[in-house]
Amino acid sequence: MSGVEKYKNIESELPKLPKVLLNTIQSDVLEIKSVDKECDKYINACAKIPNLKNAYFVVYSKYIQKSDHKYEQFIFLDSEGAEVCHVSGQQMELYGILSCTNLSYNEEYEASTCNKTAVK
């Protein structure tokens, strides 16, 4: 997405989000999702990686195929967007611990993605 920001409220919801992450999320290079803190998989991961207990969001690449998952790095963020920890795909999988965020899509972004879907 060139020039179209993905989320309209990301800076107010995550004021401590580092600029480089903000820019890559807004340009749709990286994805951000909330962490399901009640999920057994997440609770078990917290036992192995204690800093995860402070995580509310995770940033990851939606373009990496499942077969290459072990080479990925996940960036976990607290409730304000500050980095909590980095976890490799070798240490854990995200499947099953992600949920929707409270971030709102920019109308222009939604319109552009709807147009792409309609064209395919």
Buried (B, 14 or more C-beta within 10 A) or exposed (E): BEEBBBBBEBEEBBEEBBEEBBEBBBBBBBBBBBBBBEBEBBBEBBEEBEBBEBBBBBBBBEEBEEEEBEEBBBBBBBBEBEBBBEBEBEEBBBEEBBEEBEBEBBEBBEEBBEEEEEEE
